[in-house]
Amino acid sequence: MECKVCGQDNPPEARFCANCGATLVAKVEPPSAVAVPGGPPPAAPEVAVKYMGFWIRLGAAIIDAVVVWLVSNVLSSVVYLLPLFLDLSYFLLVVIVSWLPGLLYYWLFIGLKGQTLGKMAVGIKVVNVQGDRPGLGVAALREILGKLISTIVLCLGFLWIAFDNNKQGWHDKIASTYVVKVESRR
């Protein structure tokens, strides 16, 4: 499928251009379309996706932060008892309880479902260039390395979403992912 913006040739199943990130419009044949001999071919609807911007993603991030905070608080109550039973330093336990739940939450939800609980609540999802869920490898790249880089530079990687044509943050660009509206199933 050829991109109408940059002319790049993309696989037929791709929903986004691998070169410029533009939405590729795919022709879908309706199931009941029957060509009339000698007449014009039946019209096929066009399928396009809508990129999700900064504010809706911020809302999802706030919901996710509350979920991670609650899980971390429950686990932290256990931290006070663990040094009694295990030979671990208190510092190591604090690091594990503070960082591990959040890392696992984002990595596993995005990798396996394409959505965290916050994204599910607001109706958005993370997809790759083909429009599928990213998978665990891409999710690790996006959620761990990409978000670390986006955060280190005064969170400019997240603010970039508001100004980018495809509404991609730096973490999205690093992993070649997009955040789109969930298509309702009828």
C-alpha positions in Angstrom: 0.0 0.0 0.0 1.5 3.3 -1.0 1.5 6.2 1.4 -0.3 9.3 0.0 1.9 11.6 2.0 5.5 10.5 1.2 5.0 7.8 -1.5 6.6 5.0 0.7 5.5 1.5 -0.2 4.1 -0.3 2.9 2.8 -3.8 3.5 -0.9 -4.2 2.8 -1.7 -4.9 6.4 0.0 -1.7 7.7 -2.2 1.0 9.1 0.5 3.6 9.4 3.4 4.6 7.1 6.7 3.1 8.3 8.5 6.2 6.8 6.4 9.2 7.9 3.8 7.8 10.3 0.9 9.0 8.3 -2.4 7.1 8.5 -2.8 4.7 5.6 -6.3 4.5 4.3 -7.2 0.9 3.5 -10.0 -0.1 1.2 -12.4 -2.6 2.8 -14.8 -4.6 0.6 -18.2 -4.7 2.3 -19.5 -8.3 2.7 -22.7 -7.7 0.8 -21.2 -5.8 -2.1 -22.0 -7.4 -5.4 -20.7 -6.0 -8.7 -23.3 -5.4 -11.3 -22.0 -6.5 -14.8 -21.5 -3.4 -16.9 -22.1 -1.1 -13.9 -19.6 0.8 -11.7 -17.8 -1.2 -9.0 -19.4 -1.1 -5.6 -18.1 1.6 -3.3 -15.8 0.5 -0.5 -15.7 2.3 2.8 -12.4 3.8 3.9 -11.0 2.9 7.3 -8.9 5.6 9.1 -7.7 5.8 12.7 -7.6 8.9 15.0 -4.4 9.6 17.0 -5.0 10.5 20.6 -3.5 13.7 22.0 -1.9 15.0 25.2 -4.9 15.6 27.4 -6.7 12.3 27.0 -3.4 10.5 27.5 -2.8 12.5 30.6 -6.1 11.4 32.0 -5.2 7.8 31.4 -1.8 8.4 33.0 -3.5 9.8 36.2 -5.7 6.7 36.5 -2.7 4.4 36.0 -0.7 6.4 38.6 -3.5 5.8 41.1 -3.6 2.1 40.4 0.2 1.7 40.7 0.2 3.9 43.9 -2.4 1.6 45.5 -0.5 -1.6 44.6 2.8 -0.1 45.8 1.2 0.9 49.1 -0.3 -2.6 49.7 3.1 -4.1 48.9 5.0 -1.6 51.1 3.0 -2.8 54.2 4.6 -6.2 53.6 8.1 -4.7 53.3 8.2 -4.1 57.0 7.8 -7.8 57.7 10.1 -9.2 55.0 13.5 -8.3 56.6 12.5 -10.5 59.5 12.1 -13.5 57.3 14.6 -12.9 54.5 18.2 -11.8 54.5 17.7 -8.8 52.3 18.7 -5.2 52.9 15.9 -2.7 53.6 17.1 -0.5 50.8 16.8 -3.3 48.3 13.2 -4.0 49.4 12.2 -0.4 49.1 13.6 -0.2 45.6 11.8 -3.4 44.6 8.5 -2.3 46.1 8.8 1.3 44.6 9.8 0.5 41.0 9.0 -3.1 40.2 5.2 -2.9 40.4 5.0 0.1 38.1 7.5 -1.3 35.6 5.7 -4.7 35.4 2.2 -3.0 35.2 3.1 -0.8 32.2 5.2 -3.4 30.4 2.9 -6.3 30.8 -0.4 -4.4 30.1 1.0 -2.6 27.0 2.8 -5.6 25.7 0.0 -8.1 26.1 -3.2 -6.0 25.7 -2.0 -2.7 24.2 -3.9 -0.9 27.0 -3.4 -0.2 30.7 -6.4 0.1 33.0 -6.3 3.9 32.5 -6.2 3.6 28.7 -9.1 1.1 28.9 -11.1 3.6 31.0 -10.7 6.5 28.4 -11.0 4.3 25.3 -7.5 4.5 23.8 -4.8 1.9 23.0 -1.2 1.6 21.9 -0.6 0.0 18.5 2.4 -0.7 16.3 2.7 0.3 12.6 0.4 -2.6 11.6 -2.3 -1.5 14.1 -1.7 -4.5 16.4 -0.7 -4.6 20.0 3.0 -3.9 20.4 4.2 -7.1 22.0 6.5 -7.5 25.0 9.7 -6.5 23.3 8.4 -3.3 21.8 6.6 -2.6 25.1 9.8 -2.9 27.0 11.5 -0.5 24.6 8.6 2.0 24.8 7.8 1.7 28.5 11.2 1.4 30.1 13.9 3.0 27.8 11.6 5.4 25.9 9.8 6.7 28.9 13.1 7.1 30.8 14.5 9.2 28.0 11.2 11.2 27.8 11.4 11.9 31.5 15.1 12.7 31.8 14.8 15.8 29.6 12.4 17.7 31.9 9.5 15.6 30.5 9.8 17.2 27.1 9.3 13.7 25.5 5.7 13.7 26.9 5.0 17.3 26.1 6.0 16.5 22.5 2.7 14.7 22.1 0.9 18.1 22.1 2.9 19.4 19.1 3.5 16.3 17.0 1.4 15.7 13.9 0.9 12.1 14.8 0.6 12.8 18.5 3.7 10.7 19.3 5.8 11.3 22.3 9.5 10.4 22.2 8.8 7.0 23.7 6.3 6.4 20.9 8.9 7.4 18.2 11.6 5.2 19.8 9.3 2.2 19.7 7.4 3.1 16.5 4.0 3.0 18.3 0.9 5.2 18.1 -1.9 5.8 20.6 -5.3 5.6 18.9 -8.9 5.6 19.8 -10.3 2.1 20.4 -12.7 1.1 17.6 -16.1 0.2 19.0 -17.3 -3.3 18.2 -20.9 -3.6 17.1 
